Structures are given as structure tokens and as C-alpha cells.
Amino acid sequence: MRRRLAADAALLVVAAAFVLPLAWLVLASVDGDATLRVSAPGTPTLENFSAVWTDEITFTPMLNSLVLCGGATALTVACAALAAYPLSRFRSRLVRPYLMTVLFTTCLPITAIMVPVYGLFVQVDLIDTMSGTALFLAASQLPFAIWLMKNFMDGVPVILEEAAWTDGASWAQSLTRVILPLMGPGITVVTIYSFIMMWGNFFVPFMLLLSPEQLPASVSIFTFFGNHGQIVYGQLAAFSILYSTPVLLLYVLISRRLGGGFTLGGAVKG
């Protein structure tokens, strides 16, 4: 009984650690005099949303984020699928060491390589470009995306490819017409993970993008700490809610594919 009570108390503490910041975010966004305290507003107002609902503060940075993260995510998923295919289908002694090396690269802190990356981008004239920043974001997420994609691809029976090869399909056709359609949940997971990690990335665009009109929302949120005499908590909370909306919508729109799992039973019958 005591162990159960202790476990329940620990779970309540963990739940409070997640719920309290979210509660503050919602309450502060409709409070004209918001502070760091979690308290219900005396008179709820939408003035905070009206203050940040402008082209300069919200629309342009959000559009930059969508273009930057959307392009980088598409590139990451495509490259991860092409890299995971030979790792999943071809047997070699080098596959496991290669995968361990790929996984090890995810442990490197991004701050440790930003100085040489910045110097390289200056040399190749990619500094302050959306395409160059998207390329580096994709490269930084590619190792873990390859690892995830390979694990999901292992779940697709090889017999399906062999049947496609018998009908005259090439490896590229078997990948795009047989394997990837059956990997809907796996591709969805990789897409969501990559997009969320890029959407919340502050350091990379802060270092590689110099023009204010190209900054994404993850960087423009920093202006709430610098352009005012003090932090406007209500507007910061309102902007944070708007900033989180695209990620939540992405998850809601494709969450159905996550619930279905891999249904390959009918595909391998007969």
C-alpha cells in the first residue's frame, strides 16, 4: 500500500511538472497583466493575441518556419529512405558498425560544429540563405532519421519485393511502389519527429540567417526578450500558442496513420 501511494505521488509530481507550464501558457495568454505566477486572469482578454497578430511578428516568421522546416523535412525523409533501403536489405559485416557510427553522430552537440560550419558556409556563399540553412537542418536530423527508417523498413517482408522483381520491377520501383506505401506509419513517425525537432531549433537559424526578414518563428520569439524594457509575458504566451499550432495540426492530421500500425497480414497471403 505504501509503495503504491509513493508511486502515485511521484506520478502526480511528474504530471504537475508538465501541466503547470501549459496552464501558465494558456492563462497568461488571456491575461493583460500576466506574470510568472500561474493564476486565473481577473478579466480575460484577447489583447495579447491582437498585439502579436501582425505580419512582422507572426505571419512572416511563421511562413519562414514552414518553408524552412518543411523543405528540410522533405529532404530528410527522402534521403533517409534511400539510405535505409540498402542497410535494411543487404547483409554485410559493415552494416552494424555503420549504423553505430550514424547513431553516434546524433550524440554530437550542435554547438561543437557550428563554428566550422559557419566558416564553410561563408566560403561557399551559403550564409544567410534559406536553402543553405534547410540543407544543414536536414543533415543534422538525417542520422537519427536513417536509424528510425531502417528499423521500420525491416518490418516489411522481403517476399513482397521478390514478387515485384519477378514482375520486372527495378529496385527503385519496388522501393517507391511496394515498400514505402506499406511504411505509412513509419514515414509518419520520421516526418513528425524531424519536423518537430527542426521547428523548435533556435541555434542553427540564429547563426546562419542574418536578414531579419528571413528569420523563422523560433528566432523571432527571442525579440520578446530584447525589444521591450521588460518581458511582456502575456504577448510571449500568446505568440507561443500560435507558434505551437502548426505542430499540433500536423500531428492531428496524420495521427490516424499512427494508430493503424503495420497491416501486412493480407499482403503476404497466398
Secondary structure as a PSIPRED ss2 file (coil, helix, strand):
# PSIPRED VFORMAT (PSIPRED V4.0)

   1 M C   1.000  0.000  0.000
   2 R H   0.000  1.000  0.000
   3 R H   0.000  1.000  0.000
   4 R H   0.000  1.000  0.000
   5 L H   0.000  1.000  0.000
   6 A H   0.000  1.000  0.000
   7 A H   0.000  1.000  0.000
   8 D H   0.000  1.000  0.000
   9 A H   0.000  1.000  0.000
  10 A H   0.000  1.000  0.000
  11 L H   0.000  1.000  0.000
  12 L H   0.000  1.000  0.000
  13 V H   0.000  1.000  0.000
  14 V H   0.000  1.000  0.000
  15 A H   0.000  1.000  0.000
  16 A H   0.000  1.000  0.000
  17 A H   0.000  1.000  0.000
  18 F H   0.000  1.000  0.000
  19 V H   0.000  1.000  0.000
  20 L H   0.000  1.000  0.000
  21 P H   0.000  1.000  0.000
  22 L H   0.000  1.000  0.000
  23 A H   0.000  1.000  0.000
  24 W H   0.000  1.000  0.000
  25 L H   0.000  1.000  0.000
  26 V H   0.000  1.000  0.000
  27 L H   0.000  1.000  0.000
  28 A H   0.000  1.000  0.000
  29 S H   0.000  1.000  0.000
  30 V C   1.000  0.000  0.000
  31 D C   1.000  0.000  0.000
  32 G C   1.000  0.000  0.000
  33 D C   1.000  0.000  0.000
  34 A C   1.000  0.000  0.000
  35 T C   1.000  0.000  0.000
  36 L C   1.000  0.000  0.000
  37 R C   1.000  0.000  0.000
  38 V C   1.000  0.000  0.000
  39 S C   1.000  0.000  0.000
  40 A C   1.000  0.000  0.000
  41 P C   1.000  0.000  0.000
  42 G C   1.000  0.000  0.000
  43 T C   1.000  0.000  0.000
  44 P C   1.000  0.000  0.000
  45 T C   1.000  0.000  0.000
  46 L C   1.000  0.000  0.000
  47 E H   0.000  1.000  0.000
  48 N H   0.000  1.000  0.000
  49 F H   0.000  1.000  0.000
  50 S H   0.000  1.000  0.000
  51 A H   0.000  1.000  0.000
  52 V H   0.000  1.000  0.000
  53 W C   1.000  0.000  0.000
  54 T C   1.000  0.000  0.000
  55 D H   0.000  1.000  0.000
  56 E H   0.000  1.000  0.000
  57 I H   0.000  1.000  0.000
  58 T H   0.000  1.000  0.000
  59 F H   0.000  1.000  0.000
  60 T H   0.000  1.000  0.000
  61 P H   0.000  1.000  0.000
  62 M H   0.000  1.000  0.000
  63 L H   0.000  1.000  0.000
  64 N H   0.000  1.000  0.000
  65 S H   0.000  1.000  0.000
  66 L H   0.000  1.000  0.000
  67 V H   0.000  1.000  0.000
  68 L H   0.000  1.000  0.000
  69 C H   0.000  1.000  0.000
  70 G H   0.000  1.000  0.000
  71 G H   0.000  1.000  0.000
  72 A H   0.000  1.000  0.000
  73 T H   0.000  1.000  0.000
  74 A H   0.000  1.000  0.000
  75 L H   0.000  1.000  0.000
  76 T H   0.000  1.000  0.000
  77 V H   0.000  1.000  0.000
  78 A H   0.000  1.000  0.000
  79 C H   0.000  1.000  0.000
  80 A H   0.000  1.000  0.000
  81 A H   0.000  1.000  0.000
  82 L H   0.000  1.000  0.000
  83 A H   0.000  1.000  0.000
  84 A H   0.000  1.000  0.000
  85 Y H   0.000  1.000  0.000
  86 P H   0.000  1.000  0.000
  87 L H   0.000  1.000  0.000
  88 S H   0.000  1.000  0.000
  89 R H   0.000  1.000  0.000
  90 F C   1.000  0.000  0.000
  91 R C   1.000  0.000  0.000
  92 S C   1.000  0.000  0.000
  93 R C   1.000  0.000  0.000
  94 L C   1.000  0.000  0.000
  95 V H   0.000  1.000  0.000
  96 R H   0.000  1.000  0.000
  97 P H   0.000  1.000  0.000
  98 Y H   0.000  1.000  0.000
  99 L H   0.000  1.000  0.000
 100 M H   0.000  1.000  0.000
 101 T H   0.000  1.000  0.000
 102 V H   0.000  1.000  0.000
 103 L H   0.000  1.000  0.000
 104 F H   0.000  1.000  0.000
 105 T H   0.000  1.000  0.000
 106 T C   1.000  0.000  0.000
 107 C C   1.000  0.000  0.000
 108 L C   1.000  0.000  0.000
 109 P C   1.000  0.000  0.000
 110 I H   0.000  1.000  0.000
 111 T H   0.000  1.000  0.000
 112 A H   0.000  1.000  0.000
 113 I C   1.000  0.000  0.000
 114 M H   0.000  1.000  0.000
 115 V H   0.000  1.000  0.000
 116 P H   0.000  1.000  0.000
 117 V H   0.000  1.000  0.000
 118 Y H   0.000  1.000  0.000
 119 G H   0.000  1.000  0.000
 120 L H   0.000  1.000  0.000
 121 F H   0.000  1.000  0.000
 122 V H   0.000  1.000  0.000
 123 Q H   0.000  1.000  0.000
 124 V C   1.000  0.000  0.000
 125 D C   1.000  0.000  0.000
 126 L C   1.000  0.000  0.000
 127 I C   1.000  0.000  0.000
 128 D C   1.000  0.000  0.000
 129 T C   1.000  0.000  0.000
 130 M H   0.000  1.000  0.000
 131 S H   0.000  1.000  0.000
 132 G H   0.000  1.000  0.000
 133 T H   0.000  1.000  0.000
 134 A H   0.000  1.000  0.000
 135 L H   0.000  1.000  0.000
 136 F H   0.000  1.000  0.000
 137 L H   0.000  1.000  0.000
 138 A H   0.000  1.000  0.000
 139 A H   0.000  1.000  0.000
 140 S H   0.000  1.000  0.000
 141 Q H   0.000  1.000  0.000
 142 L H   0.000  1.000  0.000
 143 P H   0.000  1.000  0.000
 144 F H   0.000  1.000  0.000
 145 A H   0.000  1.000  0.000
 146 I H   0.000  1.000  0.000
 147 W H   0.000  1.000  0.000
 148 L H   0.000  1.000  0.000
 149 M H   0.000  1.000  0.000
 150 K H   0.000  1.000  0.000
 151 N H   0.000  1.000  0.000
 152 F H   0.000  1.000  0.000
 153 M H   0.000  1.000  0.000
 154 D C   1.000  0.000  0.000
 155 G C   1.000  0.000  0.000
 156 V C   1.000  0.000  0.000
 157 P C   1.000  0.000  0.000
 158 V H   0.000  1.000  0.000
 159 I H   0.000  1.000  0.000
 160 L H   0.000  1.000  0.000
 161 E H   0.000  1.000  0.000
 162 E H   0.000  1.000  0.000
 163 A H   0.000  1.000  0.000
 164 A H   0.000  1.000  0.000
 165 W H   0.000  1.000  0.000
 166 T H   0.000  1.000  0.000
 167 D C   1.000  0.000  0.000
 168 G C   1.000  0.000  0.000
 169 A C   1.000  0.000  0.000
 170 S C   1.000  0.000  0.000
 171 W H   0.000  1.000  0.000
 172 A H   0.000  1.000  0.000
 173 Q H   0.000  1.000  0.000
 174 S H   0.000  1.000  0.000
 175 L H   0.000  1.000  0.000
 176 T H   0.000  1.000  0.000
 177 R H   0.000  1.000  0.000
 178 V H   0.000  1.000  0.000
 179 I H   0.000  1.000  0.000
 180 L H   0.000  1.000  0.000
 181 P H   0.000  1.000  0.000
 182 L H   0.000  1.000  0.000
 183 M C   1.000  0.000  0.000
 184 G H   0.000  1.000  0.000
 185 P H   0.000  1.000  0.000
 186 G H   0.000  1.000  0.000
 187 I H   0.000  1.000  0.000
 188 T H   0.000  1.000  0.000
 189 V H   0.000  1.000  0.000
 190 V H   0.000  1.000  0.000
 191 T H   0.000  1.000  0.000
 192 I H   0.000  1.000  0.000
 193 Y H   0.000  1.000  0.000
 194 S H   0.000  1.000  0.000
 195 F H   0.000  1.000  0.000
 196 I H   0.000  1.000  0.000
 197 M H   0.000  1.000  0.000
 198 M H   0.000  1.000  0.000
 199 W H   0.000  1.000  0.000
 200 G C   1.000  0.000  0.000
 201 N C   1.000  0.000  0.000
 202 F C   1.000  0.000  0.000
 203 F H   0.000  1.000  0.000
 204 V H   0.000  1.000  0.000
 205 P H   0.000  1.000  0.000
 206 F H   0.000  1.000  0.000
 207 M H   0.000  1.000  0.000
 208 L H   0.000  1.000  0.000
 209 L C   1.000  0.000  0.000
 210 L C   1.000  0.000  0.000
 211 S C   1.000  0.000  0.000
 212 P H   0.000  1.000  0.000
 213 E H   0.000  1.000  0.000
 214 Q H   0.000  1.000  0.000
 215 L C   1.000  0.000  0.000
 216 P C   1.000  0.000  0.000
 217 A H   0.000  1.000  0.000
 218 S H   0.000  1.000  0.000
 219 V H   0.000  1.000  0.000
 220 S H   0.000  1.000  0.000
 221 I H   0.000  1.000  0.000
 222 F H   0.000  1.000  0.000
 223 T H   0.000  1.000  0.000
 224 F H   0.000  1.000  0.000
 225 F H   0.000  1.000  0.000
 226 G C   1.000  0.000  0.000
 227 N C   1.000  0.000  0.000
 228 H C   1.000  0.000  0.000
 229 G C   1.000  0.000  0.000
 230 Q C   1.000  0.000  0.000
 231 I C   1.000  0.000  0.000
 232 V C   1.000  0.000  0.000
 233 Y H   0.000  1.000  0.000
 234 G H   0.000  1.000  0.000
 235 Q H   0.000  1.000  0.000
 236 L H   0.000  1.000  0.000
 237 A H   0.000  1.000  0.000
 238 A H   0.000  1.000  0.000
 239 F H   0.000  1.000  0.000
 240 S H   0.000  1.000  0.000
 241 I H   0.000  1.000  0.000
 242 L H   0.000  1.000  0.000
 243 Y H   0.000  1.000  0.000
 244 S H   0.000  1.000  0.000
 245 T H   0.000  1.000  0.000
 246 P H   0.000  1.000  0.000
 247 V H   0.000  1.000  0.000
 248 L H   0.000  1.000  0.000
 249 L H   0.000  1.000  0.000
 250 L H   0.000  1.000  0.000
 251 Y H   0.000  1.000  0.000
 252 V H   0.000  1.000  0.000
 253 L H   0.000  1.000  0.000
 254 I H   0.000  1.000  0.000
 255 S H   0.000  1.000  0.000
 256 R H   0.000  1.000  0.000
 257 R H   0.000  1.000  0.000
 258 L H   0.000  1.000  0.000
 259 G H   0.000  1.000  0.000
 260 G H   0.000  1.000  0.000
 261 G C   1.000  0.000  0.000
 262 F C   1.000  0.000  0.000
 263 T C   1.000  0.000  0.000
 264 L C   1.000  0.000  0.000
 265 G C   1.000  0.000  0.000
 266 G H   0.000  1.000  0.000
 267 A H   0.000  1.000  0.000
 268 V H   0.000  1.000  0.000
 269 K C   1.000  0.000  0.000
 270 G C   1.000  0.000  0.000
